[in-house]
Amino acid sequence: MGAPLDMAVLDGTWRLQYTSAPDVVVLLQAAARLPFFQVGQIFQKFECRDQLRGGVIRNVVRWSIPNLLEATLVVSAKFDIVSVRNIYLQFEEIQVQDINISELLQAVIAPALLPRSFLSLQQLNSPIQGSPDVLQFSKLDQDHQILQFLRTFRAQVPVRNPGIGRRSVGGLYYLSYLDQNMLLGRAVGGGGVFVFTKAQPLEL
């Protein structure tokens, strides 16, 4: 059965080196076929250093549309240790964050959103509708505000099971090997195997 999981060793960021998991493989295959979609590095981040029976795990995928935007997909789950080498995952949330927009896309997005933003600023900042003060708002300043909002935008979607009375999707995960530099895992029930190596800490 092997030694019990060492939570202090498990804690941290792990970079995916190989997987046979169908949901990840199809993503990588799509990136190989589609010139407008690229998948970067994939990480698994465990947050459990001071925990005894569980913690939080975040699956992190860097992806991009070349020359247009880059973003990070984060799938978060809580986990509990259910046996010496098995943990049970309860998926909680999917996030899209760290959006980086190219100058080309900025030039397209900002003018499209500007009219609505301009009207909102006019209503909020002008004591008298049509005041000359409103006309002094810089288009450049409004563009900057819009683009700053897009860069810091974070979409969050809860993961829920359609079954009645079940809040989130779950699954059993078998950690077959763990040391300071390598982690091997398998999603029980045909979910595929995963090989990770230790990576530098990842801030989200």
N, C-alpha and C positions, 0 to 999 in steps of 0.2 A: 504493500500500500504506500510505502514511502513515508518520509517525515512530514509532520504537519506543516501547513503553510506558515512561513515566516512573514508576518505582515510588514515588518520593517524593511525587508528585502523586496517584497511585492510593491510597496509604495513607490510611486514615481512614474516616469514617462518611459514607455516602451515603443520602439519603432517596428512596424510590421515589415518582415523580410520575405515571408512566404505565407500563402493561404490557399486552401481549396474550398473555402466557404462560397457557396453559389452567389449570395447577395453581393459579395465583394468582387468575385471574379467577373460577374456580368458588368459591374461598374468599370473595371479595368479594361474589359473587352470593348466596351462602348467608347472609352477614351482612345483605344488603339484604332478604332474604325472611323471615328468622327473627328475631322480636323478642327472643328470649332469647340471641342470639349477636351480638357486635359485634367488628369488626376495627378496630384503631387504626392507628397509623403502622407502616410497613414500612421496614426499613433493610437496607443491605448494608454490612458492615464489613470492610475490607481491612486486614490486618496484614502489611505487607511493606516497611516503610520502609528497613530495613537489609539487604534481600535483593536478590539479583541475578537469580535465575531462578524465583522463586516465593514462596509465603507461605501465609497462612491467610485464608479468607473465611468470614464468618458472616452468614447470612440471619436477620434478627431481625423477628419479628412480635409486636406487642402485641395481645392479644385479651382479651375480657371477657364475662362473663355479667352483665348489668346488675343492680345491687343485691345481687349475691352474691359474685362474685370477679373478680379481674384476674390475668393471668399473662402471661409472655413465652415464646414459642417460639423456640428458637435452633437452626438447622441449620448445622452446621460442616463445612467442607471444606478440604482442602489443594489448592493449585493450583500448576501449573508452566507457565511460558511455553514454548510450543511453536513459535511463529512471531512475527513482528513485532506482530501484533494478536490472536493467539489464545492463550487459556490453557486448560489441561485441568484440570477439577475432579474430585477424588476425594472424594466425600461420606463423612464419618467418623462423625458422631454427631448425634442429635436430643436436645435438652434442653427440659424445661419447668421454668422457674425464676421467681423474683420473684413468688411467689404472694401476693396480697393479699386477705384474706378479710374480707367485710363483717361488721358486728356481728350482723346477722341470722343469717348462716351460722354464725358462731362459737357463737351460742346453741344451734344445732341440733347441731353437731359435738361440742362439748366434752362434754355429758352422755352422748352415745352412746359416746364413747371412754373416759370416766372409769372405769367399773368395772374394765376390764382394766388400766388404768394404776394404779389403786389397789391391785389385787392384786400387781402387780409391785413397787410401792414397799413393800408390806407384807413381801414375801419378802426384799427387798434390805436393808431398814433395821431390821427387827425381829429382835433376837437370839433372842427367844422369841415363837413364833407367838401372836398374840392379846395382845401386850404393850400396855399403855395408851399407850405412846409413839406407836404407830402411829396411834391415834385422834386424835392431835394434828395430823396432817397436814391442812393446809388444803385444802379443795376448790378454793378460788380459786387456790392455788399450783399445784395439779395441772392445772387448766384452763389456766393461763398456760403451763406447760411443754408441754402438748399443742399449744396454738395457736402457740407459738414454734417448735415443730418443724415445723408445717405451713407457717409463713411462710418458713422457711429450707430447706424441702424442695426437692430438685432431682432430677428424674427424668432419667436418661441412657439412651438406647437406641442401640446401634451400628447404622449403616446397612450392610447386607450384601446382596450380590447372590446370588440363589439358585443361580447357575451354579457349577459345581465349579471350585475353584481361584481364584475371584475374591473378594477380601475386601470390596470396597466398590463402590458404584455410581459411575460416572463420566460425564462429558460434556464436550463442547467448547463453549467460550464465546468469542464474538467481540466484542471491545471496539472499536466502530467510531469512537468519538470520546471524547476525554478532555482536559479542561483543568482549571483551578483550581476551577471551579464546576459543571461538568456532565459526566456520564458516560452514554454510550449503549452498550448491550450487546445482543447477540442470542445466544440459545441455539441452536447449530447443530443442524439436524435437526428443525425445526418447533417448537422450544420457546418461540418468541415473542420479542418485543423488550422492552427495559427502558429507561426514562429516569429518571436519578437526578440530584439536585442535592446539592451538598455540605452537610453538616449538622454540628452541634456534636458533639464527641467523645462517644461512647456507651460507658459503662462497663458491663461485664457480669460 
